[in-house]
Every structure is written in C-alpha cells, then in structure tokens.
Amino acid sequence: AMPALQKSRIVALSTTIHENTQIVDSYLAENGLPSPSFDISTPPDLSLPSDIAKAKEAILEAIDELQTLMLGPMGKIFHEYAHTPTNLTSMHAIAKFKMANSFPPNETTTVAKLAKSAGMNEGDCKRVVRHVLSHHLFLEPSPGAIRHSAMTQAIAVVSLLREWMEDTSENMWSSAPRIVSAMEKWLGLDEPTQSAYNLAHRAASPGMQTSWILDNYSWDKYRSVVDVGGSHGVVAAELGQKHPSLKCTVQDLPEVISAVKTDVPNVEFQTYDFFTPQPVKDADLYLFRMIFHNWGDKYCIDILRNLIPALKPKSQIMINDHVIPEPKILSAYKDKNVKTFNLIIEACFNAKETDINDWTQLLKEADERFAIAEVKRPEGNQLQVIDVEWKG
Ligand SMILES: C[S@@+](CC[C@H](N)C(=O)[O-])C[C@H]1O[C@@H](n2cnc3c(N)ncnc32)[C@H](O)[C@@H]1O
C-alpha cells in the first residue's frame, strides 16, 4: 500500500490559519461586525465570545510559528527578534509627544503640520512617522498625506493606552539595558529596585479580568474579606455590590487610599503597610491579588508572616497571581507573553514569576501551617488562583 502523504509542518500551520480564519470571518459577518482592517472603522478592541476567541488564538499561534519557520534562524534574529528596541523608541515618541492626539481622526495632515502641533523637530517627526507607518500606525493614502489608522485612533481615544505606552517606555524599559549587568553583578539578590510601584491600572488589561474570582467563588459563605494591597478597590467594589452582607476591607498604602475618590458601598478602606502585622483579626478570607509577584522571596515571606497573628484556624488565603505554567503547557506564542512579563518585573522590582513548586516552597518557608488546598487555572486568564488554608 502507498504510505499516506504526510503534511509538512508549514502546510499544517497554514491549514490551521485558513480554517480558523473562516470561523472568525463567519462570526463577524453573521453579527454585522466589520471585517478587521487598518481603517478607523475598526474599534480599539474587539470582544469575541470564547469559542471564537479560541479560533483567533489558534490563528495567532500558527502565524507566530509559521513566521519564525519562514524567516529561518538568522532571519528570525536579524529581522524580528532584534527589532524590539526600535519599536520601543518610536512608541516612546508617539506617546511622549502625543502624536496620535495632535490631529482629529477624520482629517489628513502632513509631517510638517504634525511636527508643529506635537512640538517636535520636523526631521525627528519624519523619522518616527516613517517607522510607525511600517507598523500600520498612521496611514499614508497618497505621498505625504498622513491619516489615522485604527491603531493611532485607538491611542488617541483610549487615554489609558497612551499613558501606558509612555509609562512603559519611560519607567520600565529604560532599565532594560541594565538588566544583564545587574544579573552579572548581583547574582541572585532579592532587593527591589523600586517599591510600591502602583500597577493597579493593569488590572483592566485582557486576561487579568476580576470577573473569574467574582463569579467562581461562593462568596456568600464568607462574612468578612480583607483585600490586602487592594488598591482603589477594583475587586471589593464589585464584591460589596453583589454581596451586601459581606464585610469588605481594602488595605493599601496611604498615598493610594487617600486617592480613592468615591464612596464605595459596603467597602471600608484602611491604610496599612503589609510589612507590619495585619490589624484585621479573624477575617474569613485574606485576598492577595497581584501582590507577591512584585517582590523578591524574602519580602514575600515577610508579608506572609505578618499575616499570621491575625489568622484563626481554617482562615482562607486566596492568592490570585501569575503562576508560571509547567513547561509545554502553553504554546510558544502565549509563553512569550509570560516570559516577557517575567523580565519586566525583574527589571522593575527584582522580583520573579514563580511556578507552583516555587509557590509551595515559599509558603512552606514562611510557615509550615500554610497549606495549599487547590490551584485553579481559569481559562483565558493570565492569573491563577492558589487557595491556601491556615492549619493553625
Ligand atoms: C499590582 S497592584 C495590585 C492591586 C490590586 N490588588 C489588584 O488586583 O488590582 C499592587 C498593590 O500593592 C500596593 N502596595 C505596595 N506596597 C505596599 C505595602 N507595603 N503595603 C500595602 N500595600 C502595598 C500598591 O499600592 C498596589 O495597589
């Protein structure tokens, strides 16, 4: 018998792209949504139901691998991998000079006019515009005419996006060139280079939604919850609203608590430094959402030990944070995001992302009575939940 013809990897990938693109396309057509383009008719964010989002993920994963294979080893390094710093330079300029905000979405401008309203040197402006045009930020419908693309419009409309771009370029990536020197110089040291850096706005980014923990816990069985480092009450506000009988306390540093604007129903805000003993005794649940990843091990241990005097037998501790998945669980495409974040937090805080073995070790080192009851990995969410029970 003839051996079955084996599809090569690149053809298998192109088939994945083809089939899943059809799924996404039919969904958009059936729901009267615009087909993605660079035009400003494309909204800043397209939310898809989970089965369609899965097809989209499959496309992106396959494209990523196919692109790497087609570039080849040297091509990948020269023409893709090494380009990141240049992208950051133009991202910095776009955000800093508010270039996307300097003319309205429906108008056409020129480099000269854009430079003037953004307060830039014309030559610099031209170089930045040329670079970002190659990434579909701005469009050039005819030579010299500059219009908004879907991307620059998103930057203009979503002010948090522009702020995030500026913040990332200035505060995070500015330390990138020094990470390797630091690795060389301070082998394994735990000190944060910067503490209490408020990343609360990241809570809104895709994959970090609060909805999973809100919807998948029987909150009604608790009477009191303390959200340690709870910022402006991202989680507590919703808890207080949905479960009025629950007593919610949000704790954070004075500068964060004093900026809490509105009166949030059923939520009490309290100034507290988590490197000092926990003042709220005997709560049913202590929540730590995106707290530990900012700190090196010895600081995490300190935070945990400061909780002990407040705990009663069977107190619950919920850790909602990044847990590095076991090798091979994520696709290379998703893994890139996780590992990038890992380098960012090393750059900013000298902290590390931890896998489940590291978490187990860390809790044990803090105190043998911290017992992991369950680890949950909500689908489509970058944050996992580690349920810990106090065996005191
Ligand atoms: C990444 S944010 C997480 C905020 C919130 N838990 C969430 O899930 O969106 C870290 C929070 O820890 C707070 N924080 C930093 N150092 C602290 C300290 N020593 N005591 C209490 N809170 C602190 C920060 O102000 C910030 O609100």
The ligand as a Tripos MOL2 file, in Angstrom:
@<TRIPOS>MOLECULE
LIG
   27    29     1     0     0
SMALL
NO_CHARGES

@<TRIPOS>ATOM
      1 C1         -0.1370   45.3450   41.3030 C.3       1 LIG1
      2 S1         -1.0870   46.2640   42.4630 S.3       1 LIG1
      3 C2         -2.4360   45.1730   42.7250 C.3       1 LIG1
      4 C3         -3.6670   45.9240   43.1420 C.3       1 LIG1
      5 C4         -4.9390   45.0770   43.3430 C.3       1 LIG1
      6 N1         -4.7510   44.0490   44.3280 N.3       1 LIG1
      7 C5         -5.3990   44.4890   42.0350 C.2       1 LIG1
      8 O1         -5.5240   43.2650   41.9740 O.co2     1 LIG1
      9 O2         -5.6580   45.2090   41.0750 O.co2     1 LIG1
     10 C6         -0.1230   46.1890   43.9400 C.3       1 LIG1
     11 C7         -0.6960   46.9940   45.0830 C.3       1 LIG1
     12 O3          0.0840   46.8150   46.2630 O.3       1 LIG1
     13 C8          0.1550   48.0450   46.9380 C.3       1 LIG1
     14 N2          1.3010   48.0590   47.8640 N.ar      1 LIG1
     15 C9          2.6050   48.1580   47.5580 C.ar      1 LIG1
     16 N3          3.3660   48.1250   48.6600 N.ar      1 LIG1
     17 C10         2.5110   48.0230   49.7100 C.ar      1 LIG1
     18 C11         2.6850   47.9360   51.1410 C.ar      1 LIG1
     19 N4          3.8980   47.9460   51.6740 N.pl3     1 LIG1
     20 N5          1.5920   47.8130   51.9000 N.ar      1 LIG1
     21 C12         0.3480   47.7620   51.3410 C.ar      1 LIG1
     22 N6          0.1150   47.8460   50.0200 N.ar      1 LIG1
     23 C13         1.1860   47.9690   49.2110 C.ar      1 LIG1
     24 C14         0.2660   49.0390   45.8130 C.3       1 LIG1
     25 O4         -0.0470   50.3520   46.2280 O.3       1 LIG1
     26 C15        -0.7150   48.4880   44.7920 C.3       1 LIG1
     27 O5         -2.0110   48.9870   44.9710 O.3       1 LIG1
@<TRIPOS>BOND
     1     1     2 1
     2     2     3 1
     3     2    10 1
     4     3     4 1
     5     4     5 1
     6     5     6 1
     7     5     7 1
     8     7     8 2
     9     7     9 1
    10    10    11 1
    11    11    12 1
    12    11    26 1
    13    12    13 1
    14    13    14 1
    15    13    24 1
    16    14    15 ar
    17    14    23 ar
    18    15    16 ar
    19    16    17 ar
    20    17    18 ar
    21    17    23 ar
    22    18    19 1
    23    18    20 ar
    24    20    21 ar
    25    21    22 ar
    26    22    23 ar
    27    24    25 1
    28    24    26 1
    29    26    27 1
@<TRIPOS>SUBSTRUCTURE
     1 LIG1         1 GROUP 0 **** ****
